[in-house]
């Protein structure tokens, strides 16, 4: 039965009194790191003294790490060695000034030999060449002949050029002579002697001059790679042969239809490794992008796809490997299973985009490679072509280098960089860190002096507080401030920017006199500090009345609305939706979320309706403080990138349950109306909704009503103008008719003293012509038909009935009509029978007057 090494490790150290910490996000809250690359990263601020030592002051974790970009990059080696990975799990135990070498060595030895069951006969130890203390301790557990002293290169660790550092001690496993190779000596890079555990004894601090000073409370930082230990326990030659990777490789084998052979199976291993990284990065909110972490994610996927291409795959496939990743690791990392479909859909979309260009890119690559192979003296691939592959076909530089490495060639990097410079782009991921301030020393001193200040803003928007510290614009501590700077209160109602909402603004008063305006509030190393503009001198120790601006309520409305929106989006679009960023201001909200396609008009309308329905339910806010595991069991949504302690704050509005430290309304009815203003794309797989509620929604609605009213008024004016224009045209037409009437010469026949006129006319309005004839003659019958088929007839002092006359004539043209005996109109549909109708008109009237 396969051993669950991860659980064994955490349980072992939990029983030793260690606090178990969950794996922190792969994207760290650290401006110096691209990804979390070691188990100690989440404890870095503790080791450096930026934040107080927690209690208990010993910890353990199983930390996901990625080394695929920035200073720590194993990407090029993955697939070609037995041990390198882009993503791996580091098991670690840590002491923050509690136990030191004696206990750390004893714990490591006990776990390796008694829990994991490694034979002491295959274990060796290294120590720093000057660390006699470690040597003497190790001699209690292992024969001195199995302890090897090594120098600074191998056995001295330091976090940076300055700061905490110290000697290391490592445990090695001898796999046997059958693993011998050119570098298979103790301490070499071969596979016979494998390091499985590294203990760092942080006992010094190095200053800027390079001098070492003993730390008053030395600490322990250890690490053991899960993948390596699993392979050793299962007796496998390579990490990739272990139960962590073989199911993935077998899935590749199934897709390709070719048996995996270790010696020629680098592509299988690359795909298996990269599928894990892609799955975890997507699950934790990293999205494919043109720069930064998203670019690293993209190049990991494209490297995997290119290796699939080498195996003959010509359509998206990596998402199928990711399915297996979710099966293998989903028990411990449940979010993989929760976001399985989202991860796969994102992966499919990116694979399709790359497959659309990979064929042309490979053709260009192979064509240039053929040229290169004809020039044996040249070992460098064209920099211009490498750049074109990057710029046009989406081949990252390291992917091109990877393909060339297999052939023994490199890239002309000078030319490549020149091309990049011309387009002002960067080939490597020029990622953007969090922009942490450089004045951490001042805040470190403040937190050491005062510890964290107290936030009372949940209960009230004002407080009577004492000024603990003042900082000038350069973050230097001062005792008096009468200009711009920063203030730290012992207790503060001002909420610091975070989780979406902007920082609170407001005022400080002394004896009802405003002494400072609060322009912003931020959190620096757990300290709640406000930016101020002084209106009068203020001093450390002053008692002030701190009042939050009324904008607080509008921010709270928009913040609570994002919670309702998040829930509705998941209900309407699917469980794959996760918050990918937000901004909450007093007059608007911006909510980014993971979703592949643009939202339709119907979807947006439905989302808006459902959010407003939840607002109108008038759900009370429920705020609970509970264990994070209990919160997850309750269904609370947590966000990657947010730091959560053991106990968390859970905000519930009806069926919306989220972990949140922000300010909210007490009842959803306070939010008012909710309107979606805009929906747009942010990046591949991330959409953005912008919306308003509260006072901003009232203004938005009022502005919309005013615009509609204005449009109506403008439409009325346009209608009036059109009416006037039509009347003018009618008058013009009448004038024209009158003019034509006057000039029209319809020759009348006189039969039995009656003037007879039957004729056609070009005029549109023919009634005036009838009237004119009746005014001209004492006895007259007249019938006219125009080119439009309109018929009019008149009779004066005769026995001819005009109504019967037009009706008879109109029937010839397929129409009808009628009217009085002296005047009638009709319409004919078939103009082609106009002449026949005129003939009928003449025959009809002759019968009447003869």
GIKA-V379359 format. One record per residue. N is the residue number from 1. PHI is phi in degrees with one decimal (* if undefined). NEAR is the number of other ideal C-beta (glycine too) atoms within 12 Angstrom. Layout:
N PHI NEAR
N PHI NEAR
This chain:
1 * 6
2 -66.7 18
3 -77.5 22
4 -90.8 23
5 -59.9 35
6 -59.3 33
7 -65.7 20
8 -59.6 27
9 -64.4 41
10 -63.6 32
11 -67.0 19
12 -58.8 28
13 -78.3 37
14 -62.8 21
15 -67.9 18
16 -90.9 28
17 94.1 20
18 -78.7 32
19 -79.7 28
20 -85.6 30
21 -107.7 32
22 -69.6 28
23 -62.0 34
24 -73.0 36
25 -58.2 33
26 -67.8 42
27 -96.3 38
28 -83.2 35
29 -85.8 28
30 -150.4 32
31 -68.6 18
32 -92.1 26
33 -123.3 32
34 -78.0 37
35 -136.1 42
36 -66.1 41
37 -120.0 34
38 -157.6 36
39 -65.5 37
40 -85.6 40
41 -58.4 38
42 -70.8 38
43 -107.6 41
44 -57.8 35
45 -66.2 32
46 -72.6 33
47 -62.1 38
48 -86.2 29
49 85.5 29
50 -72.6 30
51 -129.0 28
52 -64.1 22
53 -70.6 26
54 -75.1 24
55 -122.7 14
56 -67.9 22
57 -94.2 22
58 -133.8 35
59 -141.9 39
60 -146.4 41
61 -159.8 37
62 -115.2 39
63 -104.3 43
64 -70.8 43
65 -131.8 39
66 -130.3 45
67 -126.7 34
68 -146.2 46
69 -179.6 37
70 68.0 27
71 -72.5 17
72 -113.4 22
73 -138.9 23
74 -102.4 30
75 -55.0 39
76 -65.9 29
77 -87.1 23
78 -63.8 40
79 98.8 39
80 -105.5 26
81 -124.1 25
82 -86.3 34
83 -124.7 34
84 -80.4 29
85 -142.5 44
86 -77.6 43
87 -120.3 44
88 -149.7 41
89 -110.9 36
90 -109.9 39
91 -86.9 47
92 -147.6 43
93 -128.2 47
94 -137.2 44
95 -126.2 40
96 -105.5 34
97 81.3 25
98 -93.8 27
99 -80.9 31
100 -134.6 31
101 -60.5 34
102 -55.7 23
103 -71.3 26
104 -60.7 43
105 -66.0 37
106 -64.8 24
107 -61.2 39
108 -60.5 44
109 -65.6 30
110 -63.7 25
111 -66.7 34
112 -65.5 39
113 -89.2 23
114 -92.5 17
115 -85.7 27
116 -81.3 33
117 82.2 19
118 -69.6 32
119 -68.3 18
120 -63.2 21
121 -73.1 13
122 -108.1 25
123 -101.4 33
124 -133.3 36
125 -133.9 43
126 -115.6 36
127 -138.0 39
128 -69.0 34
129 -58.7 22
130 -104.8 20
131 -93.1 33
132 -67.1 17
133 -61.9 22
134 -65.0 38
135 -59.9 28
136 -65.0 17
137 -69.3 29
138 -64.9 35
139 -63.0 19
140 -75.3 17
141 -116.4 29
142 -144.7 33
143 -63.1 14
144 -60.0 18
145 -68.0 11
146 -98.4 25
147 -108.8 32
148 -118.7 30
149 -86.8 26
150 -134.4 28
151 -86.6 17
152 -60.8 19
153 -58.8 12
154 -99.2 24
155 -130.4 32
156 -140.3 30
157 -116.1 33
158 -146.7 25
159 -72.6 29
160 -163.0 17
161 -63.8 12
162 -130.2 18
163 107.5 26
164 -59.8 38
165 -162.2 34
166 168.8 38
167 -72.4 37
168 -117.3 38
169 -140.2 44
170 -124.5 41
171 -106.6 44
172 -116.2 36
173 -112.4 36
174 -88.6 29
175 -81.7 30
176 114.0 18
177 -63.7 14
178 -65.5 12
179 -96.6 24
180 -65.6 17
181 -152.9 18
182 -61.1 10
183 -116.0 15
184 -88.3 21
185 -118.6 19
186 -63.0 27
187 95.5 25
188 -82.9 21
189 -96.9 20
190 -79.2 23
191 -98.1 31
192 -66.1 27
193 -102.1 32
194 -108.7 39
195 -73.7 37
196 -117.1 42
197 -148.0 42
198 -124.8 36
199 -108.8 47
200 -103.0 41
201 -99.8 40
202 -79.7 41
203 -121.8 35
204 -126.6 29
205 -127.9 28
206 -93.1 25
207 -90.1 14
208 -65.2 11
209 -87.2 10
210 91.7 13
211 -77.1 12
212 -100.4 22
213 -122.0 19
214 -66.4 16
215 -78.5 24
216 -66.8 13
217 -129.7 21
218 -62.0 30
219 -128.1 41
220 -123.6 47
221 -134.3 44
222 -121.9 45
223 -154.9 40
224 -138.8 45
225 -74.4 40
226 -61.6 42
227 -62.7 41
228 -68.2 40
229 -66.1 39
230 -59.1 36
231 -62.4 33
232 -64.3 41
233 -63.7 30
234 -89.9 24
235 69.4 17
236 -99.9 27
237 -71.5 23
238 -133.4 37
239 -56.2 40
240 -70.6 40
241 -85.9 29
242 -79.8 33
243 -69.4 27
244 -76.0 39
245 -118.0 45
246 -59.7 28
247 -59.5 27
248 -70.9 42
249 -64.5 39
250 -65.3 25
251 -67.5 29
252 -61.7 41
253 -55.9 25
254 -65.2 21
255 -68.5 30
256 -76.8 27
257 81.4 12
258 -129.9 20
259 -68.4 15
260 -77.8 30
261 -120.3 14
262 -55.4 21
263 -61.6 12
264 -118.1 16
265 -104.6 30
266 -57.0 34
267 -63.6 37
268 -60.8 40
269 -69.1 42
270 -59.4 46
271 -62.7 49
272 -61.4 46
273 -64.6 48
274 -67.2 48
275 -60.6 51
276 -64.7 47
277 -63.3 47
278 -60.3 48
279 -60.4 47
280 -70.0 42
281 -64.7 47
282 -64.7 48
283 -63.2 40
284 -95.6 37
285 93.9 36
286 -79.1 44
287 -122.0 42
288 -59.8 37
289 -153.2 27
290 -91.0 24
291 -150.8 23
292 62.7 28
293 -64.1 38
294 -63.6 33
295 -72.9 36
296 -61.9 41
297 -57.3 48
298 -62.9 43
299 -73.8 43
300 -63.9 51
301 -61.2 53
302 -68.0 42
303 -65.5 43
304 -64.6 51
305 -64.4 45
306 -62.9 41
307 -69.8 37
308 -65.0 36
309 -61.3 33
310 -62.7 29
311 -85.7 30
312 99.7 15
313 -81.5 30
314 -124.4 20
315 -148.5 20
316 -50.8 29
317 -144.4 36
318 -61.4 48
319 -61.3 35
320 -73.9 31
321 -69.3 45
322 -62.0 45
323 -54.5 28
324 -72.1 34
325 -56.6 40
326 -64.0 36
327 -67.8 20
328 -71.7 30
329 -105.9 36
330 -69.0 22
331 -65.9 14
332 -84.9 23
333 -108.3 32
334 -61.5 18
335 -65.0 32
336 -63.0 32
337 -73.7 25
338 -63.3 23
339 -107.7 35
340 -51.7 30
341 -66.4 26
342 -61.3 37
343 -58.9 48
344 -64.4 33
345 -64.3 27
346 -61.0 42
347 -63.9 45
348 -58.3 30
349 -59.8 30
350 -69.6 37
351 -62.0 38
352 -59.8 24
353 -61.9 22
354 -74.7 39
355 -63.5 28
356 -65.7 18
357 -115.6 26
358 -64.2 35
359 -62.2 18
360 -64.9 19
361 -64.2 32
362 -66.3 26
363 -62.8 16
364 -65.1 29
365 -60.8 38
366 -65.2 22
367 -63.5 19
368 -70.4 32
369 -65.3 28
370 -61.6 15
371 -62.7 17
372 -64.1 26
373 -67.5 18
374 -86.2 11
375 -121.1 15
376 -57.3 9
377 -77.2 8
378 -102.5 17
379 -110.8 16
380 -113.9 26
381 -72.8 39
382 -55.6 29
383 -66.8 30
384 -64.9 25
385 -70.2 35
386 -60.4 42
387 -69.4 33
388 -63.4 28
389 -60.7 41
390 -71.0 37
391 -77.1 26
392 -96.7 19
393 -108.9 28
394 74.8 32
395 -87.4 38
396 -57.9 39
397 -55.8 39
398 -68.4 37
399 -70.1 39
400 -62.9 44
401 -63.0 33
402 -63.2 37
403 -67.0 37
404 -74.2 32
405 -59.2 20
406 -64.1 23
407 -101.9 20
408 86.1 16
409 -115.9 27
410 -121.4 26
411 -112.1 37
412 -71.7 26
413 -69.5 24
414 -60.1 17
415 -68.0 22
416 -58.7 35
417 -64.5 22
418 -63.5 17
419 -62.3 28
420 -64.0 24
421 -63.7 15
422 -61.3 14
423 -98.9 16
424 55.8 8
425 -124.4 21
426 -118.7 21
427 -75.1 31
428 -85.3 27
429 -71.9 32
430 -86.4 20
431 -68.4 30
432 -102.2 17
433 -79.4 20
434 -81.2 16
435 68.1 12
436 -57.8 22
437 -68.3 23
438 -86.6 13
439 -97.8 22
440 -62.2 25
441 -60.0 20
442 -62.6 29
443 -70.7 35
444 -61.4 24
445 -67.7 22
446 -64.5 34
447 -68.5 31
448 -68.8 20
449 -81.3 18
450 -117.5 27
451 63.4 18
452 -74.7 26
453 -84.0 36
454 -100.1 23
455 -95.5 34
456 -113.5 23
457 -69.8 35
458 -67.8 26
459 -88.4 15
460 -153.6 21
461 -98.9 28
462 -153.4 27
463 -159.8 29
464 -94.4 22
465 -134.6 35
466 -108.9 27
467 -76.1 40
468 -82.1 33
469 -152.6 38
470 -126.6 39
471 -127.1 34
472 -81.2 23
473 -65.0 17
474 -96.1 15
475 63.8 28
476 -94.9 19
477 -71.4 28
478 -131.9 26
479 -96.3 19
480 -133.6 22
481 -139.2 32
482 -130.5 19
483 -147.9 20
484 -71.2 24
485 176.3 34
486 -138.4 41
487 -129.7 47
488 -119.8 46
489 -97.1 43
490 -65.3 27
491 -137.9 27
492 -136.3 42
493 -89.0 36
494 -82.4 50
495 -78.8 41
496 -81.8 34
497 -53.1 30
498 163.6 29
499 68.4 33
500 119.3 37
501 -65.2 40
502 -73.6 34
503 -71.0 36
504 -68.1 43
505 -118.9 35
506 166.5 38
507 -148.0 33
508 -114.4 43
509 -124.8 25
510 -127.8 25
511 53.2 13
512 67.4 11
513 -102.5 16
514 -71.1 22
515 -108.6 31
516 -161.1 38
517 -103.1 26
518 -86.4 43
519 -95.3 26
520 -170.7 26
521 -138.1 39
522 -133.5 32
523 -112.3 31
524 -121.4 36
525 50.9 34
526 73.8 30
527 -96.2 39
528 -91.6 44
529 -126.9 42
530 -109.9 47
531 -83.2 32
532 -128.2 38
533 -119.8 26
534 -72.4 32
535 -105.0 21
536 -158.2 23
537 -58.7 20
538 -126.4 37
539 -133.4 24
540 -59.9 26
541 98.7 17
542 -61.6 31
543 -94.9 22
544 -125.4 42
545 -100.5 27
546 -96.4 45
547 -128.6 31
548 -80.8 35
549 -63.0 28
550 -63.1 19
551 -58.5 31
552 -51.9 36
553 -63.5 27
554 -69.2 36
555 -64.2 44
556 -60.2 42
557 -60.9 43
558 -68.0 44
559 -66.6 45
560 -62.4 46
561 -63.5 49
562 -65.5 46
563 -64.5 50
564 -64.3 44
565 -62.1 48
566 -58.3 45
567 -64.0 37
568 -64.3 37
569 -59.2 39
570 -67.2 30
571 -69.2 23
572 -83.3 27
573 -97.0 32
574 131.9 22
575 -70.7 23
576 -71.1 31
577 -66.2 35
578 -142.7 39
579 -63.3 37
580 -119.1 38
581 141.3 29
582 -158.8 38
583 -138.0 28
584 -123.0 43
585 -124.1 31
586 -67.6 30
587 -117.1 25
588 -173.7 35
589 -133.8 44
590 -129.8 33
591 -129.0 43
592 -97.6 32
593 -149.0 40
594 -80.9 42
595 -167.0 39
596 -79.5 30
597 -121.5 19
598 -65.4 19
599 -80.5 27
600 -77.2 15
601 -60.9 12
602 -65.6 11
603 -63.3 25
604 -63.9 29
605 -64.2 17
606 -63.3 20
607 -61.9 37
608 -61.8 32
609 -62.4 21
610 -67.0 29
611 -63.3 42
612 -65.6 27
613 -62.9 23
614 -67.7 31
615 -61.8 35
616 -71.3 20
617 -70.6 19
618 53.6 18
619 -76.6 28
620 -73.5 18
621 -74.7 33
622 -112.9 25
623 -116.6 26
624 -130.3 21
625 -106.3 21
626 -150.7 24
627 -60.8 19
628 -61.5 25
629 -67.7 18
630 -65.3 18
631 -62.9 27
632 -65.4 22
633 -63.9 13
634 -72.9 22
635 103.4 19
636 -67.6 33
637 -85.4 34
638 -113.1 33
639 -111.5 33
640 -68.3 34
641 96.7 26
642 -89.6 29
643 -92.0 27
644 -121.2 31
645 -83.7 20
646 -64.6 20
647 -104.8 16
648 -129.6 30
649 -99.1 30
650 -111.2 32
651 -107.7 40
652 -122.7 29
653 -127.0 37
654 62.4 28
655 -94.4 24
656 -93.0 36
657 -130.2 32
658 -140.0 43
659 -77.9 37
660 -159.8 41
661 -103.7 32
662 -91.8 36
663 -89.9 44
664 -135.9 41
665 -72.8 33
666 -81.2 22
667 -147.8 22
668 -61.0 39
669 -59.4 25
670 -67.6 27
671 -67.9 45
672 78.6 31
673 -86.1 30
674 -132.1 42
675 -125.9 35
676 -83.3 36
677 -91.1 26
678 -159.2 21
679 -127.3 30
680 -153.3 20
681 -95.8 21
682 -101.7 27
683 -158.3 31
684 -58.2 31
685 82.0 39
686 -128.4 35
687 -109.5 36
688 -134.6 30
689 -114.8 43
690 -112.1 31
691 -149.5 41
692 -133.8 37
693 -151.0 47
694 59.6 38
695 -61.8 25
696 -64.6 32
697 -68.5 31
698 -60.3 21
699 -62.6 22
700 -61.8 26
701 -65.6 21
702 -63.8 17
703 -61.9 17
704 -65.4 18
705 -62.7 14
706 -61.9 14
707 -64.7 14
708 -65.4 14
709 -62.5 14
710 -62.4 14
711 -64.2 14
712 -62.9 14
713 -61.2 14
714 -64.3 14
715 -67.4 14
716 -59.5 14
717 -61.7 14
718 -64.7 14
719 -62.5 14
720 -62.4 14
721 -62.3 14
722 -64.6 14
723 -63.6 14
724 -61.7 14
725 -62.0 14
726 -66.6 14
727 -64.0 14
728 -63.1 14
729 -65.1 16
730 -65.3 16
731 -60.3 15
732 -60.9 16
733 -66.1 21
734 -64.7 20
735 -60.8 16
736 -63.3 20
737 -65.3 28
738 -61.8 20
739 -63.9 17
740 -70.8 24
741 -64.5 28
742 -62.3 15
743 -91.8 13
744 -65.6 27
745 -116.3 15
746 -93.1 28
747 -74.4 13
748 -95.8 24
749 -88.6 21
750 -108.6 16
751 -127.6 22
752 52.0 17
753 67.1 17
754 -110.3 26
755 -82.1 29
756 -112.2 36
757 -130.6 40
758 -130.4 38
759 -157.4 31
760 -106.5 31
761 -143.6 33
762 -88.9 18
763 -77.4 30
764 -75.5 23
765 -99.0 30
766 -106.4 39
767 -60.4 30
768 -57.8 29
769 -68.2 39
770 -64.6 43
771 -61.3 24
772 -61.6 32
773 -67.0 37
774 -66.6 29
775 -74.5 16
776 -81.7 22
777 -110.9 26
778 -75.1 15
779 -124.2 25
780 -154.4 37
781 -128.0 45
782 -138.1 47
783 -136.1 49
784 -124.6 47
785 -127.7 45
786 -96.4 31
787 -67.2 17
788 -90.8 22
789 89.6 31
790 -79.4 34
791 -121.1 49
792 -140.6 47
793 -140.1 50
794 -140.0 44
795 -142.9 37
796 -137.1 29
797 59.1 18
798 -136.7 29
799 -89.4 20
800 -84.3 39
801 -93.2 25
802 -59.3 39
803 -62.1 27
804 -67.5 28
805 -64.3 47
806 -66.7 46
807 -65.6 29
808 -66.6 33
809 -69.7 44
810 -63.8 37
811 -64.0 26
812 -63.4 31
813 -94.5 34
814 73.0 20
815 -123.4 27
816 -166.5 22
817 169.6 32
818 163.9 25
819 159.4 26
820 -76.3 20
821 -70.3 22
822 -95.2 25
823 -155.5 34
824 -153.9 33
825 -131.2 32
826 -156.2 36
827 -135.1 28
828 -113.5 37
829 -85.7 21
830 -99.1 18
831 -64.8 22
832 -62.3 14
833 -103.7 23
834 -61.2 31
835 -65.0 20
836 -63.2 22
837 -67.3 41
838 -62.0 27
839 -64.1 21
840 -63.2 28
841 -61.5 42
842 -66.7 30
843 -62.5 21
844 -61.1 31
845 -73.3 37
846 -64.9 20
847 -65.1 17
848 -82.2 26
849 -102.1 26
850 -82.8 16
